[in-house]
C-alpha cells in the first residue's frame, strides 16, 4: 500500500525507516537502563506505549519476533521492570491482532490531571473510563466508566501518614477527594470511601482499581510532587513549611493543607472555621456590648488560645462563666466563637452533651483554636465535666491501648494533643465538678451575667451569626509573619506580665498566683487583638480588672488543701466535746475520743481525719499537701505523734500553730 492511499484511508504505514528507528531506540533504551533510577526505567518503558512507538513495536514483533523477544528479555532483566515489561508484551500482542483499531477513535482528553499525567503501562485511561488487562486474556477490558485518577501525593507533617488526592468527573462537575493511602490499597475501604461519590468504584471492580491506582501512582511519581498536609488546625513547623493552618487557609512560608477524612464529623467542624459578612459588620455588632467587660474577656480568651503553644505557658487553660440561666452566658461563647468562625451549635460552638472522647477529638482537631462548650448541666455526668477539665488542662487525651503487632501483645494508640483555651458555661462553676487542685489552678471562673440586658444579648447574637471569622484571620496573618525576634519580644512581654500578676496575687494564695499566668496571657492577647484593629474598651470598662477580681474571689476556693483544712477544723469545732482537753473527766464521750485539744494544739485520730475529709468531698491524699506546707507536726520521719487521750497514749495527726491559724 502506498503512502497516498494510506493517508486517504486514515491508516499509518510502518516502513523500513520506522523499523530501523525502532531498533535504534530500543538499543539506546537497553544501553541506558543501568544509569537510570527505578522510576526513570518504568517511565521509559511506559513511553513505548505511546502512539508513536506502539505500532512500530507491533510491526517489529511481526517481522523479527526473535529480536523482539530478545529485547523483552533484556528489558525484563532490569530491576523493577518485570511488571511493566509484561504489560508491554500484552499491549504489543493486542496491537498486532488489530485490537487497537477498536480504540482508534480519538477520545476526549482527560480533565483534572496535571500536565504530562500518563496512564500506567498496560492500562488506558480517557474520558470514557478506565481500561485494564483481562487476567484471562491479553485483551484490554473496561473496568470503570469513570476516569478516576490519582493526581496528588500528600504527607502528614505530624504522623508521617501518606495520603492520595483522587480526581474524577461527576454528576455536578469535577470532583477531588483526598484519602489515606490505606484506602487506595484495600478494595473494601475504596468502596466504603468512594462508593457513594460517583467515582465509579463498585464491589466488582474495586480490587482491579486498587492495582490500577498503585500502578498509576508509580508511573506518575515524578509528576506528582509530595505536598504537606496536617490533620488538624494550628501551628506547623517543618523544614519545608512554617506557619498556621486556619481551617482550609494557610498562613506562613511554604504550604500545608488541611486533610481530614471526607464526609466525617471532622470535616463538619473545620468547615466552620471560616469567614462570613464583613469586618465592619462584626465591629458594629460588638459595639452593642462594648460596656460589658466579660464580652471583651471572651474575645481576649479566644485570641489567647493561639498563643498558648507559643509562649511557653501551660498546655490548657479554662475560662468559665457560671450563673443563673438566660443571663447571656451562651451569647458570650458565641462572641468567642465568632473570632474564628461560625458561632452555632455543632460548629465552633459545642454542647457539653458531647462525650469525653469526642471533646478530645475536637480539641485535637482545632489544636490551637479554642474548645468552646456550652451549658455544663447538659453533660452526661459530673464525672465527665471533671474528667474533661482535667484532660484539657493536661493538653493531652487519655492514653489508650490497641491490639499489638508481631511479638507485642498490646500496643499504644497515639494520644491526641492540643495547646488551647477552653471556654465553658454552666449554672454552676466548672471547678465545682472537680477536686483536682491542678485543674482548679488553670480555670478562671467568672460568676454572674456577662451582659447587662436582654436587648444586648439579642443584638449581639444576631450580629455575630451574620459576621464572623474576621478578627481571627487578622490575628493569624499578623502572627504568622512574626520573625524570631518578634516572638522573642512577645515572649519577654508575657514573662514580665506574669511576674507582675503573680506578685500582685501573692497574698491570695498559691493557686491564685498560678492563675496569674492566665491573666498575663489574656493581657498579651488583648494587645495582639488591638494591634490588628479590635477597639479598646470604653473608659471605665476594665476587663482584666474584672478577671483579676474573679481570681482573687476564687483563690481561696481553688486552694484545696486550705479548704480541706478549714472543713476539718469546722468539724472539730462541732465535736469539741469529744476531744480530751487535758482536764480530768469522769467518763469518756459516748462515741469515744476523737483526739486531744489542749490550748492551741489540736491532735486528731488519723482515721477521723480521713472520714471527715471524705465527708467533705476530699481525698485522704490531701494530707500530703498539708505536710508540704508545714501544717502537721512531725518527729523525725513520723507524721503522727503520741499524745495522752483519756487513759491511753495514742498516735494523732497534730496541727501546727500555723495550721490552726489558717484553719479557723
Number of C-alpha atoms within 10 A of each C-alpha: 6 7 13 9 12 12 11 8 9 8 10 11 15 15 11 9 8 18 17 12 13 19 17 11 14 18 12 11 16 15 12 11 18 12 9 11 12 16 15 15 24 24 21 15 21 20 16 19 22 12 9 12 18 20 21 24 27 22 22 22 18 14 12 10 13 12 13 19 13 11 17 18 13 13 22 16 12 15 13 15 18 16 13 21 23 14 22 22 19 17 25 27 18 18 19 19 12 11 15 17 10 7 9 8 8 7 11 9 11 19 14 18 17 14 7 9 19 22 22 26 26 25 21 21 22 19 16 16 17 23 21 23 19 13 10 6 10 17 19 20 15 16 22 21 16 19 23 28 27 26 24 23 21 25 20 20 19 14 10 12 15 18 23 23 16 22 21 25 20 15 9 6 7 11 16 18 18 19 21 19 16 14 18 25 18 15 22 16 15 22 22 14 19 18 16 11 15 15 25 23 25 20 12 11 15 23 18 17 24 18 15 27 20 15 19 20 21 16 25 22 18 14 16 17 12 15 18 23 24 23 21 27 26 24 24 19 13 12 6 12 15 18 23 24 27 26 24 14 15 23 21 21 14 13 17 27 21 19 24 20 14 14 9 9 16 19 16 15 20 23 15 20 27 21 20 17 15 14 17 11 17 24 20 16 22 22 16 16 22 20 19 20 21 25 25 27 26 26 25 25 28 30 30 27 26 25 26 23 19 14 17 11 18 17 20 27 32 26 22 25 28 22 18 13 13 12 18 26 27 22 25 27 27 28 26 28 32 32 31 27 31 27 28 16 13 15 20 30 25 22 20 24 18 15 15 21 12 11 22 23 19 24 28 25 25 26 26 30 33 30 27 29 24 24 21 23 16 14 18 14 14 15 13 19 24 18 18 20 26 22 19 26 25 20 22 19 22 18 10 10 12 11 10 11 9 6 6 8 9 12 12 11 12 13 13 17 21 30 30 32 33 23 26 27 29 23 17 18 20 26 25 13 18 21 16 18 17 17 25 30 26 29 29 27 23 24 19 15 19 25 22 13 12 12 12 19 22 13 15 25 21 12 21 29 20 17 24 30 24 22 24 26 21 19 22 24 18 16 19 17 13 15 10 9 9 12 14 13 12 18 18 13 16 23 17 12 20 22 14 15 20 21 12 14 20 14 12 17 16 17 26 31 24 22 25 27 23 30 25 24 26 27 22 21 25 23 13 22 22 15 13 16 13 18 15 14 16 12 7 8 16 17 22 19 12 14 21 21 13 16 27 19 16 22 24 17 18 27 21 21 20 20 17 24 22 17 19 23 22 15 14 22 12 10 12 17 14 19 23 22 19 13 8 8 10 6 8 15 14 7 7 11 18 23 27 25 20 13 8 10 14 22 27 22 17 18 13 16 22 18 15 21 21 13 12 14 13 21 16 16 11 17 21 13 14 17 14 9 13 15 22 22 19 16 8 6 6 8 14 19 16 13 17 15 21 21 7 9 11 15 18 25 25 26 24 18 16 12 22 17 10 14 18 12
